[in-house]
Amino acid sequence: MKTASSALGNLGLGEDRLADVTVYSAKLVIPVTAPVIVNGAVAVSGDRVVHVGTRAWVLQELKEEAPWGKVTERYWDGILMPGLVNAHTHLQYTGMAEVGQGEYKDFHAWEEAFNLIYDDESLPHAWRYWAMEGARQCVESGTTAAADIVTDLDAAAGMVSQGMHGITYWEVMGWGNEDWDDRGRYRLNLELHRLEEEHVRQLGISPHAPYTLEAEPFVDLPDIARRLNMRLHIHLAETPLEARTEAPESERAISSAIRGDETWTSYREYKREGQGLSAIQFVDQLGSLGPDVHIAHGVWADEEDRRTLRQRQVSVALCPRSNRITNTGKDAPVSRYLKEGNALCVGTDSLSSSPSLDLMDEAAALYRLARQQGYGGRDLPRRLIHMLTLNGASAMGLHLAANRIGQINAGSLADLAFMDIPVRTENADAIDRTLEELVASGGGHNRATLISGRVAYNAGIF
């Protein structure tokens, strides 16, 4: 049976678009939405994939459909896969790598080290340049899209500078209920308009965390985002503060409501009063979760929290290396997430809490962590590949429609990464070992990156 996908005619890719086609062939192609292809090829015209299948099939189709067209082939003796999707990062903190190189006794100690530099007005904060530099590092490591959280307006230029796809999330934090009612909504409106002037591809809103925002903005921000057709991204269950405390079994019912008619001004107040709900359950009661939301970290998510996230169709962006550096108190329950079927994706966080912006380094950390936690499934490499690509796109709603990413199929945007991993294809076990090596040691192995059919990075392989 031939593995192939084609996009002509019905997607508006007429004969004029096929007059100039580049065929990227490779020893192993990973479409993600189809089986891996040995000696495969991806035909690209303009910014789109027009064919994907075996090399022989793709070349024959092009010969039959556009015999007058110019076809250029570029062969890669490695792995060709979709561009990676970084589902949680702060590119503007690329210049704060010294914070990420420290050691901290707890999360609060890391926060203090971060704020010492962030709040020091005597230091230069080149947010725009740092964000652009972070985006460049992402692209060089094979990342073509990101969920980039922006706290300072200048940093919105990061992904734009590299032509990356994804969503620029405006971070909202530090608002109390009264201040938010008086000034918060007005200021948010001004900031969103200024962000539009930076020509970002797509805007979202990031209510930072339940410990930096009181209840009113956490109720309001999802409503605002949904009215504006924007997606949401929240730091959630990252710190011990956000964990559920012990409570009687009667109070641990699935999605139990906050008791009676009591209201709480904030999650901090709620916890000070000795209440037991986790941060995930608290924001769920406020209506802040849903399929248009994905969260970062999810370290302190217990069984009920994980169930709630599945019920609300909320994806979790795992950042294991950042969790170790910021000392969140424990690792995320990766094995349990996998076994229970939660939607998972991968993020690097920023260089202020991570050694690199290479998503393949993060995959290797997740691979080791899942095995250490007892996940023994042979499917782990393939699941991690999905987390790095299609799942990351899905977390931002970018996996469907004409401008879909995180996959290689007919009509999708031509976002590709070329990994320098030795390929063995003599049998199924050899292919599995190749995929395992990709996720377990793929960091630093990207050699070229295409974004919308444009060569955005080329380490001399073409």
C-alpha positions in Angstrom: 0.0 0.0 0.0 1.4 3.4 -0.9 1.5 6.1 1.7 0.6 9.4 0.0 -1.2 12.7 0.3 -2.0 15.2 -2.4 -3.4 18.7 -2.5 -4.4 20.0 -5.9 -7.4 21.8 -7.5 -9.8 21.7 -4.6 -7.4 23.7 -2.4 -6.8 26.3 -5.0 -3.4 25.0 -5.9 -3.7 25.4 -9.7 -1.3 24.6 -12.4 0.5 28.0 -12.0 1.3 27.2 -8.4 2.9 23.9 -9.5 5.2 25.5 -12.0 7.9 25.7 -9.3 8.0 22.8 -6.9 10.7 21.8 -4.4 10.8 18.1 -3.4 12.4 17.5 0.0 13.2 13.8 0.1 14.7 12.0 3.1 15.6 8.6 4.4 12.7 8.8 6.9 9.7 11.1 6.8 7.5 11.5 9.8 4.1 13.1 8.7 2.6 12.6 12.2 -0.9 12.3 10.8 0.1 9.2 8.8 2.6 6.3 9.2 6.3 7.1 8.9 7.6 6.8 5.4 10.8 5.1 4.5 12.5 6.9 1.5 9.8 9.5 1.6 9.4 12.9 0.1 7.5 16.1 0.6 6.6 18.3 -2.4 6.3 22.0 -1.5 4.9 24.8 -3.7 4.8 28.3 -2.3 4.0 28.0 1.4 2.1 24.7 1.1 2.7 21.0 1.0 1.2 19.6 -2.2 2.3 16.0 -1.9 3.7 13.7 0.7 4.5 10.0 0.2 7.2 7.7 -1.0 9.8 9.5 -3.1 9.0 7.5 -6.2 5.3 8.2 -5.9 5.7 12.0 -5.3 8.0 12.4 -8.3 5.7 10.4 -10.6 2.7 12.5 -9.5 4.5 15.7 -10.3 5.6 14.3 -13.6 2.0 13.5 -14.5 0.3 16.6 -13.1 2.7 19.3 -14.1 5.1 18.0 -16.7 6.1 21.5 -17.8 6.9 22.7 -14.3 10.3 23.1 -12.7 11.0 20.5 -10.0 14.0 20.8 -7.7 14.9 18.0 -5.4 16.8 18.4 -2.1 17.8 15.1 -0.4 18.5 14.7 3.3 20.1 11.6 4.7 18.2 11.8 8.0 14.8 12.5 9.4 12.3 15.0 7.9 9.5 15.9 10.3 7.1 18.8 10.9 8.5 21.9 12.5 8.4 21.7 16.3 5.8 23.6 18.3 7.0 25.2 21.6 3.8 25.3 23.7 5.2 27.5 26.5 8.0 30.0 26.4 8.9 33.6 27.3 11.3 34.7 24.5 11.8 38.1 26.1 13.8 36.6 28.9 16.5 35.2 26.6 18.9 37.8 28.0 18.3 36.6 31.6 20.1 33.3 31.1 22.2 33.9 34.2 19.1 33.3 36.4 18.5 30.0 34.7 22.1 28.9 35.5 21.6 29.3 39.3 20.6 26.8 42.0 17.7 27.6 44.3 16.4 26.1 47.5 12.8 26.6 46.5 10.6 28.3 43.9 10.4 31.5 46.0 14.2 31.8 45.9 14.2 31.5 42.1 11.5 34.2 42.0 13.7 36.6 44.1 16.6 36.0 41.8 14.4 36.7 38.7 12.9 39.8 40.2 16.2 41.2 41.2 17.1 41.5 37.5 13.7 42.2 36.1 12.9 45.0 38.5 16.3 46.7 38.5 15.8 49.8 36.4 19.5 50.5 36.3 20.0 47.4 34.1 19.4 47.4 30.4 16.3 45.4 29.5 16.5 44.8 25.7 13.2 43.0 25.5 12.8 43.4 21.8 16.3 42.2 20.9 16.2 39.4 23.5 12.8 38.2 22.1 14.2 38.2 18.6 17.3 36.4 19.7 15.2 33.8 21.4 13.1 33.3 18.3 16.3 32.8 16.3 17.5 30.1 18.7 14.1 28.4 18.4 14.2 28.4 14.6 17.8 27.0 14.5 16.7 24.1 16.7 13.8 23.2 14.4 10.9 25.1 16.1 8.6 26.9 13.8 5.8 27.9 16.1 5.4 28.9 19.7 3.0 30.0 22.5 5.1 33.0 23.5 4.0 34.9 26.6 4.8 38.6 26.4 5.0 40.8 29.5 6.5 43.9 28.0 5.2 45.2 24.7 8.6 45.5 22.9 8.9 41.7 23.1 6.0 41.2 20.8 8.4 41.5 17.9 10.1 38.1 18.7 8.2 35.6 16.6 7.4 38.2 14.0 11.1 38.7 13.3 11.5 35.1 12.3 8.2 34.6 10.6 7.2 32.0 13.1 3.6 30.8 13.6 1.9 30.5 16.9 0.2 32.8 19.4 1.6 35.8 21.2 -0.1 35.7 24.6 -0.3 39.0 26.5 0.4 38.3 30.1 -1.9 39.9 32.8 -0.7 39.8 36.4 -0.6 41.7 39.6 -4.2 42.9 39.6 -6.5 43.0 42.7 -10.2 43.0 42.4 -10.7 46.8 43.0 -7.8 47.9 40.8 -9.0 45.7 38.0 -12.5 47.1 38.1 -11.2 50.7 38.2 -8.3 50.5 35.7 -7.6 46.9 34.5 -10.1 46.5 31.7 -9.3 49.9 30.2 -5.5 49.2 30.4 -5.9 45.8 28.8 -7.8 47.3 25.9 -5.0 49.8 25.3 -2.3 47.1 25.5 -4.1 44.8 23.0 -4.4 47.6 20.5 -0.7 48.3 20.9 0.1 44.7 20.4 -1.8 44.7 17.1 0.5 47.4 15.9 3.4 45.0 16.2 1.8 42.9 13.4 1.7 39.7 15.4 0.1 36.8 13.6 -2.3 35.9 16.4 -3.0 37.3 19.8 -4.1 35.5 23.0 -4.4 36.4 26.7 -2.4 34.8 29.5 -3.9 35.3 33.0 -0.6 34.6 34.8 -1.5 32.5 37.8 -4.1 32.3 40.6 -1.5 33.5 43.1 -0.8 36.7 41.1 -4.4 37.7 40.2 -7.4 38.0 42.4 -10.7 36.3 41.6 -12.4 39.2 39.6 -9.8 39.4 36.8 -9.7 35.6 36.7 -13.4 35.6 36.0 -13.2 38.5 33.6 -10.2 37.7 31.4 -11.6 34.4 29.9 -14.8 36.2 29.1 -12.9 39.0 27.4 -10.7 36.6 25.4 -13.7 34.6 24.3 -15.6 37.7 23.1 -12.5 38.6 21.1 -12.0 35.1 19.7 -8.6 34.8 21.5 -7.2 31.8 23.2 -6.0 31.6 26.8 -2.8 30.3 28.4 -2.3 30.0 32.2 0.6 29.0 34.5 -1.2 26.5 36.7 -0.3 23.9 39.3 3.4 24.9 39.1 4.1 25.6 42.8 3.3 23.8 46.1 1.0 26.6 47.0 -1.4 25.5 44.3 -1.7 21.9 45.5 -4.8 20.5 47.1 -4.5 20.2 50.9 -5.8 17.2 52.8 -9.5 17.3 53.3 -12.3 14.9 54.3 -13.4 12.5 51.6 -16.8 14.3 51.5 -15.1 17.4 50.4 -13.1 15.7 47.6 -16.0 14.9 45.3 -15.3 15.2 41.6 -15.5 18.9 40.6 -17.0 19.7 44.0 -18.3 23.3 44.2 -16.9 25.8 46.7 -19.1 25.3 49.7 -22.4 27.1 50.1 -22.7 30.8 49.3 -19.2 31.7 50.4 -17.2 33.8 48.0 -13.4 34.4 48.0 -11.6 37.5 46.8 -8.6 35.4 45.8 -7.0 32.0 45.8 -4.5 33.2 48.4 -7.3 34.2 50.7 -9.0 30.9 50.1 -5.9 29.0 51.1 -5.2 31.2 54.1 -8.7 30.2 55.4 -7.5 26.6 55.3 -9.7 25.5 52.3 -8.6 22.4 50.4 -9.3 23.0 46.7 -6.3 23.0 44.4 -5.6 25.9 42.1 -6.9 23.9 39.2 -10.2 23.3 41.0 -10.4 26.9 42.1 -10.1 28.4 38.6 -12.4 25.7 37.3 -15.1 27.0 39.6 -14.5 30.5 38.1 -15.2 29.1 34.6 -11.7 29.8 33.5 -11.0 26.4 31.9 -12.1 25.0 28.6 -11.0 23.7 25.2 -9.7 27.2 24.3 -7.2 27.0 27.2 -3.9 25.3 27.7 -1.9 25.4 30.9 1.8 25.4 31.6 3.6 23.0 34.0 0.8 21.1 35.8 3.3 19.8 38.3 1.0 19.7 41.4 -2.0 18.1 39.6 -3.5 15.3 41.5 -5.8 12.6 40.2 -8.9 14.8 40.4 -7.1 17.7 38.8 -6.0 15.6 35.9 -9.5 14.3 35.5 -10.8 17.9 35.5 -8.3 18.9 32.8 -9.5 16.0 30.6 -13.1 16.9 31.2 -12.5 20.5 30.2 -10.3 19.4 27.2 -7.4 21.5 28.6 -3.9 20.6 27.3 -0.8 20.7 29.6 2.5 22.1 28.4 5.1 20.1 30.3 8.4 21.9 31.0 10.5 19.4 33.1 13.9 21.2 32.9 12.4 24.5 34.1 10.7 22.7 37.0 14.0 21.4 38.1 15.8 24.7 37.9 13.0 26.8 39.6 12.7 24.0 42.2 8.9 23.5 42.1 9.2 20.8 44.7 8.7 17.7 42.5 8.5 16.6 38.9 5.3 16.7 36.9 3.4 13.3 37.0 4.3 12.6 33.3 3.6 8.8 33.5 0.2 9.3 35.1 -0.7 12.0 32.5 0.3 9.5 29.7 -1.5 6.5 31.2 -4.7 8.5 32.0 -4.9 10.1 28.6 -4.4 13.8 29.2 -3.7 16.0 26.2 0.0 16.9 26.5 2.5 19.2 24.7 5.9 20.5 25.4 7.4 23.9 26.3 10.9 25.1 27.1 9.9 28.0 29.3 12.5 30.7 29.0 16.3 30.9 29.4 15.7 32.4 32.8 14.7 28.9 34.0 16.0 26.5 31.3 19.3 25.6 29.8 18.2 26.0 26.2 15.3 26.8 23.9 15.8 23.5 22.0 12.6 21.6 22.3 14.4 18.3 21.6 16.3 18.8 24.8 13.0 19.0 26.6 11.8 15.8 24.8 14.9 14.0 26.1 14.1 15.1 29.7 10.5 14.0 29.3 11.6 10.6 27.9 13.9 10.0 30.9 11.3 11.2 33.4 8.5 9.0 32.0 10.7 5.9 32.1 11.8 6.7 35.7 8.2 7.1 36.7 7.3 3.7 35.4 5.9 4.3 31.9 7.1 1.3 30.0 5.1 1.6 26.8 6.9 1.1 23.5 4.7 3.9 22.1 6.6 6.6 24.2 8.8 7.9 21.3 5.8 8.3 19.0 3.7 10.0 21.7 6.5 12.4 22.4 6.8 13.2 18.7 3.1 14.0 18.7 3.6 16.2 21.8 6.4 18.1 20.1 4.3 18.8 16.9 0.6 18.1 16.4 -0.3 18.3 20.1 1.4 21.6 20.5 -0.5 23.0 17.5 -3.7 21.6 18.9 -3.2 23.3 22.3 -3.4 26.6 20.4 -6.1 25.5 18.0 -3.7 25.6 15.1 -4.0 22.0 14.0 -7.1 22.4 11.8 -8.2 24.4 8.7 -6.1 25.9 5.9 -3.2 27.2 8.0 -2.7 24.1 10.0 0.7 23.2 11.4 2.4 20.4 13.4 1.8 17.9 10.7 2.8 17.1 7.1 -0.1 16.5 4.8 -1.6 17.9 1.6 -2.5 21.6 2.0 -0.8 22.1 5.4 1.7 24.9 5.8 5.2 23.7 4.8 6.8 23.9 8.2 9.6 21.3 8.3 12.6 20.3 10.4 15.6 18.2 9.2 17.1 16.1 12.0 20.6 14.7 11.8 19.8 11.3 13.4 21.2 8.0 12.0 18.3 6.2 10.3 17.8 2.4 10.4 14.9 1.1 8.3 15.6 -2.6 7.8 12.6 -3.6 9.9 9.9 -2.2 12.3 12.2 -2.6 15.3 15.0 -0.7 13.6 12.5 2.2 12.9 11.4 2.2 16.5 15.0 2.4 17.7 15.5 5.4 15.3 12.5 7.2 16.7 13.7 6.4 20.2 17.1 8.0 19.5 15.4 11.0 18.1 13.4 11.8 21.3 16.1 10.6 23.7 19.0 12.5 22.2 17.8 14.8 19.4 18.9 18.0 21.0 21.2 20.0 18.9 20.6 17.8 15.8 18.4 20.1 13.6 20.2 21.0 10.4 17.6 23.0 8.5 14.2 24.6 9.1 11.4 25.6 6.7 8.7 28.0 7.7 5.8 28.3 5.2 8.1 26.9 2.5 10.8 29.4 3.2 14.3 28.2 4.2 14.5 30.0 7.6 17.7 28.1 8.7 20.2 26.1 6.8 23.4 24.6 8.3 24.8 23.9 4.9 22.7 20.8 4.0 21.2 22.4 0.9 
